[in-house]
Amino acid sequence: MIPCKTLEKEPFLDALKNRVLLFDGAMGTEIQKYNPKPEDFPDNKDGFNDGLILTHPEWIRQIHKKYLDAGADCIETNSFGSNKIKLDEYGFGNQTVDFNKKIAQLAAEVCSEYARPCYVIGSMGPTGFLPSSNDPDLGQKPLGEIREAFELQAEGLILGGADALLIETSQDILEVKLAIDACHTAMEKTGKKIPIISNVTLDQYGKMLLGTSIQAAYTTVSDMGIDVFGLNCSTGPIEMTPSVRWLDEQKDHNILVVPNAGMPENEGGQAIYKMTPDAMAKSLGEFLDNYSKIRIIGGCCGTNPEHIRALRNAIDAKSDKQHFNTKSEYDF
């Protein structure tokens, strides 16, 4: 097999212009399939999924490969909780840059094994604090500390070979602003500019956790040098429809849509996602038909390689249809 790194890989934003890109699916639930025990994590810190880069990198490698084998164009790094504030909770905060670099390098190595362009997306989840709120615990973290936490993470992801940075599952628009600013600083520090994707997470009524509307969120960050604006997590595709429709009418940025496998249902105290791969592919396929600014789709909570395989088929079917329609215009 010819490795990707020997090929002329199209820059991420150029690929985005030429075709719809497919992201991978959930990471956490795939990790759970290995039935990890406390001793599988660094220092027996149960649930420290990002720490598996140190103890079980082969698990993460296999998960990345499953998604690429299912047809994903892009894999997200296993760094959702690897900003400095989160890593401090596990005793690894002073290793934030190197920690994220290792995670991105692993994803890049996996991508290099494929004979097609594959992209590494540096995942940057929230810190767990809400700087816009007046909460006595969650709203009191200094803004500079939050910004630094993201800057160090972004620096490591860039050094490790990320093709783009993804600020995802965001619930506080002020934190999003801090993360975007931190990404720009990290790029200046490393001397390497890569695209920024800014995601927000909305409830079924189209609002972020603290009540920010999709219109306010988009307006707040659209002129901060981001390259894509997106929606991920919280709901399934159906609940995202009004927000996606509004975003499609805006002129500034292409759109990412990465929903859960439907709305979560509580069963025995656990969140269960029941949207099948075919149902999800049908919904997102309709999005692609109706909203031309959507350039990235993928899956969040409850999705697995079968969901991604179904989404691959939906993208390919749309591409084949467009090719046929284009040919028919000149086929006399």
N, C-alpha and C positions, 0 to 999 in steps of 0.2 A: 504494500500500500504506500502511495506517495504521500508524505506528510504535508499538512497544510503550509507549514513554514517554508517549503520550497516553492510554493506557488505565489503569484502576485496577488496578495489578499486585498480586495477592494476595501477602501476605507469605510468605516461603519456608516457614516452619513451618506456616502455615495450609494451604498447598498440600500439604504432606506429610501432613497429617491427612486431606485430602480425596481424595487419589489417590496412586498409586505414581509417583514421579518417575524419569525416565530421564536418566542422565548420558551423556556422550559416550564416545568410545573413545580409543585411543592417539594421542599427539601425535608422538612421536619418529619412528615409522615413516612417518607422513604427511609429516613434514618431509623425510625421506630421498627421497621420491618427486620432490622438486624437484632431486635430485642436487646438493646444495650443495657448493661448493668452499671452500677456506680463505678466499679473498678475499670470500666471501659473508658472513662473520662479522665482528663488530667487531674491529679490530686483527689480522685474519687468524687469530683464535683458533679454529681448527678444532674443531667439535663444541660450540661455545658456543650451544646451541639457544635458550636464553632471550634471548640477545643479538640475535636476529633482530628483536626489537621495534625496534631501532635501524636495522638495515640492510635488512630485508625484512619490514616489518609486513604487507605485502599477502599474503605466504605464510600467516602466522598467521591473518589475516582470512579467507582462503579456506578454511582448514582448519576454523575455527569454523563457517563457513557450511555446509560440507559436512555437518557433524554435525547442525546445526540443521535443515537440509533433509531429513536422514534421519529426523528426528522426535525428536531429543533435546530435553528440557526444560531441561537445564542444560549449560553448557560450562565446563570447567576452564581457568583462566588458564594461559598458557605460562610459569609461574613455578616449576615443580617444583624447580629448582636455584637459586632466587634469594634464599635466605637470605644474610645478610651473609658468613658463613664461605665459602660456595660462590662468591659474587661476588668475594670477595677474591682467589680463585685466578685470576680473569680481569682483575683490576685495576679492578673496578667496585664494590667494597665500600662506598666512601664515598658511593655514590649509591643505596644500597639502597632507601630510602623512595621516591624519585622513580622509580627503575627499576621497582619493583613497581606504583607508581601508574599509570605508562604502560601496563604490561601489562594491568592490570585495566580501564583506560579503553578500551582497544582492544576487549576482550571486551564491555564494556557497550555500546559503539557498535554492534557487530554485533547484539547482542540487540535494540537499539532499532529495527532495521530490520524486525522481525517483528511481525505482527499477532496475537500471542498472548503470554502471559507466558513470558519466557525468563529464566533465572537465571544469574548469574555466580558461579562457585565458585572462591574463591581457593586455588590449589594450593600447599601447603607440604610439600616433600619433606624427607628427612633431611639432616643436615649432613655425613654421611660419617664421623662420630665415634661411638664407642660408650661413653658415659660410665659405664655400669654395669660395663664390663669392666676387667680389669687389663692389657690390652694396652699395651705400652710406648709405642706410637704413637697408636692410636685411642682409648685410654682416659684420656689425660692432658689433654684440653682442659678448661679451667676451666668449671664449670657456669654461672657468670655470663655467660661469653662466648657459650655456646650459647644461653642464654635471650635475650640481647640480639640475637643473630642472627635469631631468630624474631620478636622484638618489632618490630624495624625492618621486617621483611618484612610482618608482619601490618598494621602501621600504613599502609604503602604500599597494600596491597590494599584496605583499608577506604576509604582516601581516594580510590582509583580507582573505587569503586562496587561492590565485591564484595557479593553477597547472603548469602554464608556463607563461612566459612574451613574448609578441608579439610586436616587434618594427615594425610598419607598415606604409604603404603609404609614404615611405621615398624617398625624392627627392634630398638629398645632402649626399654623401657617408661619408663626414667628420662628419656630424651630426649623422649618423648611428654608426660610431666608438665611438663617445662620449656617445651615448645611451647604447651601448653594455658594455663599460667600467663602466658606471654608474650602470648597472644591476649587474655586478659582485661585485661592492662595496656594493650595497644594500644587496646582499646575504651575504656577509661577516658581515655586520652590524647586520642583523637579525639572523644570524646563521642558515639560511635555504637555501639550494641550490635547485633551480628549473630550468628547461630547458629554454633556450633562443631561440626564433625564430626571425630571422632577415629578414625582407621583404624589397624589393625595389619596386618602381613604375616606369614603363617604358612607353615611348610613343610608338606609332605604329611602330616606326623604331628601337625599342630596346634600347633606350637611356634614362637615367635619365634626369631630368630637366636641369642640367648643362652640359649635354653631356657625362656623364660617361656611358660606355658600360656595358653590363651584365657581360662580361668577367672581366673587371676591378673591378666592384663592388664585384663580388664573390671572386676574388683573394684578395681584400683588407680586407675582414672581415672573410674569411673562417677559419683562424687560430686564431681567437680571442675568442675561447671557446663557439661558438654558437653550437646549436644542430640541427637546421633546417634552410635552406635558402629558401626564398620564393619570389613570385611575387604576388602583389595584386593591384587592382584598375587600373585607367587610361584607360584600353582597355578591350575588350572582350577576350574570350579564343583564337579565331582564330589569332588575332594579336600577342598573346604570343607564338605561336607555335615555331618560330625559337629559341627564348630564352630558352624555355622549352627543346627543343631538345638538345641544347648545355649543359644545366645544367644536363640533364640525363646522359651525357657522363662523368661527373666529379665523382670522387670517394669519396669525403670527406663527403658530407652531403645529407640527404634526402631532398625532395623538397615539398614545399607548393605552391599550385596554387589556388588563390582566385580572379577570374576576375569579372569585371562588367558584367551586362546583355547586352553585346555587346557594341559597340562604342556609345558614347552619340550623340544624334541628337538634334540640337537646334530648339525648337518650341516655338515661342512667348517669346524668351528670357530665356526659361527653358531647362535644359538638360533632355532629355527623353531617356530612355533605353528600347529597344523594343525586346530584345532577350527573347523568351518564355522559360518557364521552360523545356519543352521537347527538344528544340533546345540546350539549355545550357547543359542539361544532356547528350545529344548525343555527344557534343563536348568534355566534360570532361570525358565521358565514353571512348571515343577514346583515350584520353590522358592516361587513366589508362591502356588501352590495349597496348599502344605503348611505354610508358615510366615507367619503373619499379621503379624508384627512387621517383616517386610521392607518398607520403604517407598521404598528407592532401589536401582536396579540400573543397571549400565553395563558398560563393557568396559575392560580394561587392556591389557597387552602383547599384541600380535598381532591386536588388533581394529581394525576400520576402519569407515567409514560403512555398509557392507553389514551388518556385525554389529549396528550400532545400529538400522538399519532393521528387521532381524528381531526385535530386542528390542522395538521399538515395536509391532510386530504382536502380539507375545506379551502385552504389557500391555493393548493394546486388546481383544484376544480375551477376556482375563480380565474386563475391565470390561464388555464386552458380555454375557458369561455371567452376571455378577452382576446386571446390569440385568434380564436375562430372568428370572432366578430370583426377583428381588424382585417383578417384575410378576406372575409366575405365582402368588405367594401370595395376591394379591388379585383374580386373574382367575377369576371363578366362571362 
